[in-house]
Amino acid sequence: MKKALIVLATSFLLWQCSTVPITGRKQVKLLPTSQMQSMSFSQYDQVKQQGNLLPDSDPRVKMVKEIGSKISASVDQFLAENGMKDRVKEFSWEFNVTDENTVNAWCMPGGKVMFYTGILPICDGEAGIATVMGHEIAHAVARHGNERMSQGLAVQAGGMALSVALQEKPEMAQNLFLSSYGVGSQLGVLKFSRLHESEADKLGLVFMAMAGYDPGAAVGFWSRMASQKGGQAPPEFLSTHPSDERRIQNIKNYLPKARSYMP
């Protein structure tokens, strides 16, 4: 364990730094974007082939794609207007819905988004979908999954480069990638840290506001999510996520700032 921590610390010193939009937090810069995109596109195609995708003619798919188009356009606009135009080229947006009764949605690097039908009743309409869409896309824009995978490679693979890990430990690398982006798990279960979740909440509120959705809808969505848990959430100090009460209060506190981005 001690050796792994030393490798982790050394790796962080060698990696370049990046800045999270809006919050300004410095983060390790991470794994090569080209490699992450390659893995993303491959894994996304695999998920589509193995899943039960709904056809584009399905009204639920039409709604998700329409909202996704608006949110992604607001992301491109935000990045271009805030000196991060180079990040726009990282995304090749795609939105799909799989017929699975799982409360989940995620966004891989490159803007590959998947919604599960199990989360749609909790979304309860366009504004709720926009809340989830903005939040999940925000994780990708902030490169949270990349950050988690960088840390995972440092600890689990001794700081091994991603290209080497893919050759020598492909199953480990694949599992680490999927877990870093929450693929196959319920929304909010051990995907990201409290810090990442709070950052994604803020970025997501801004993105949905820019797309024309009232970010206040996020309060209703997370309240419904809290009710759906049935009181089973662990205490905050045992969780990687903010408590429902703290998250909702933080969102309420940020609403004036987020609403300032509305057209």
N, C-alpha and C positions, 0 to 999 in steps of 0.2 A: 504494500500500500504506500509506504514511504517513497519507494522508487517511482511509483506511478505519479505521486504528487510532485516530485522533483521534475519528472518529464513534463508534466502538465505546466508547471511554472516556466520551465525553459521554453516550451512550445509557445506559450503566450508571448514571451519576449521576442521570439522570432517572427511571429505573425504580425502583419501590419494592422493598423487600427482603422476603424470605420466609425461613422457617427449615425446614430438612430435619428431619423427625421422627427421633428417636433420636440421630442424630449431632449435631444442633444447629447444623450449618453454615449460615451466612448465604448466601443466593443472591439474584441479581437477580430481581425479581418482574415479570418475565416478561411474557408476552403475556396478554391478557384470556382468562379461563377460558371464557367463552361462545363466543368465536371459535374457540378450540382445540377445544371440544366439537363445534361445528358442522362443522369440517373433519374431525374424527375420525369422526363418524357418517356423513358423506358418503363418506369414503375407505373406511371399513369395509364399507359396503354395496357399494361398487364391488369391493372385494377378494372379497367373498362371491359376487357375480355372476360375476366372471371366474374364480374358483377352482373347484376340484373338491371342494366340501364333502361330507363324509360325512353320512349321515342320522342323526337323533337315535337311531335304533334300533341303530346300530352300537355294539358294546360299548366300543370305544375312545372314542367320543364321550360315552357315558354316564359313563365313568370320569373324563374330563377335566371334564365339567360338574359332576359330584359333588364333585370335588376343588376346582374353581373356586368352587363355592358355599361350601365350608368356608373356603377362604382369604379370599374376599371378606368373609365374615361376621367373620373375625378382624380384617380391616382396619377395617371399620366399628366394631367393638368397640374396637380400639386407639385410633382417632382420637377416638371419643366419650369414652374414659376419660382421654385426655391433652390435653384442652382444645382439640381441633381438630375439634369436632363439625360445624363449618361446612363442612369438607372432604368430609364424608360425602355431601352432596348433589351433589358433583361427579361421582359415579359412578352409571352405569346399566349394571350388569354384564351381560356377554354373553360366552359361551364357545363356540367352534367349532373344528372340526378339518378341515383340508383335506388331501386325499390327494395329497401331493407329497413326493418323496424328497429333502427338503431338511432339514438339521439347523437348525431355526429355530423360534422362538416369540416372540411379542411382545404388548405391551399398549399400546393407544393411550389418549389422554386419555378420561376417561369410563368406563374399565373395559372397553374392547372388546378381547377377547383372542382370539388365533389360535394354534393349535398345528399344526405340520406333522407328517405321519405319519413323516417321516424322523428325527425326534428321539425318537420313542417307544421304539425299541429301546434307545437309550442311557439313557433314563429308567429302564427295567427295572422297571416297576411303579409303584404308587401313590406311594411315598415320593419316587421320582425325579421324577415329574410334579409333586408338591407342591413340590419344590425349584425346578424351573423356573418353576412358576406363581408361587410367592412372589417369586422374583427379578424376573420380568418385571413383575408387578404393583407391586413396590417401586419400579421405575423411574417408573411412572406416579404413584404416591403422592408420591414425592420430586420430581416435576415435572422430571425430568432432560431429557426430550425437549423440553419447553417451554423449558428453559434453553438447550439446544443450538440450538433454532430462533431464540431471541432473539439469540444470538450470531451465527448465520448471517445473519439479516436485517441485523444491524449491519454485517457485513463485506461480504456479497454484494449487499446492496441499499441500502447507505449509510444504515442506520438507518431505512429506510422502514417505516411502520406496516403491520401484517399486512393490514388491510383494503385499503390502497392497493396493496400487493404483489399481492393476489388479483385486483385489477382491472387493474393495469398489467403485471404479470409473473406471470400465473397458473401457467404451466408451471414457472417457477423456484420459486414458492412451494410448489407441489404436490410437486416433487422434494425440496425442502428438508424439507418435513414428513415425507415417507416415509423419507428417509434419517435423519432425527432419531429415528425410532422403529424403525429396523432392518427395515422392511418390504421383503421381497424379497432380503434378504441373509442370510448364515448367522449363526447365533447367535454373538454376540461379535465380529463383524467390523466394526470402525470405527464402531460405534454410539455408544458412550459412552466417556468418559475413564476412566483408572484410578480416579480419585476417585469417579466415578459408579458404576463397577462395584463398588468396595469398599462404598459406601453401600448399594447394592442387595443385596449379599450379606448385610449385617447386617440390614437391614429384612426381607429375605426369610426369613432364619432365624427371626426373631421371629414373623412372620406364620404360617409353617408350624408353629411350636411351639404357638402359640395355637390353631391348628386341630387339634391333637392328633397331629401328625407329629413324629417325632424328628428334630431338625435335623441330627443326625449323619449322616443319609442324604445330605446335601449333599457330604460328603467323597467318598463312593462315586461320586456323579454326576459331580463335576468330575474325579475320577480317570479315569473312563470317557471323559469328553470329551477329556482329555489324550491318552489312548491312541488315540482315534479320529483325532486330528490326525496321528498317525504321525510325530511329531517335526518337523512342518513349521512350528510356531509360531516367529515371529521372536524375537530376544532382547528382553527386557523394555524396554530403553531405546529400542527401535525400535517398540514396540507401544503402542497406546492402552490396553492392558489389563495388569493384573498378570500376571506369569508364572504358569504353572499351579502351580508349587511354592509360590510366595509366596501365591497365592490360597488354596490348600488349607491352608497353615499358618495364615493369618489366620482362616480359617473355624474351624479347630480351636481357636485361641486364644479365639474368641468363643463357642464352644459352651456353656460354663458359664452365661454371661449369657443366651444364647438359651433354654436349657433351663429357666431360672427362670420363663419365661413359659408353660410347659406347664401345662395344667389339672391 
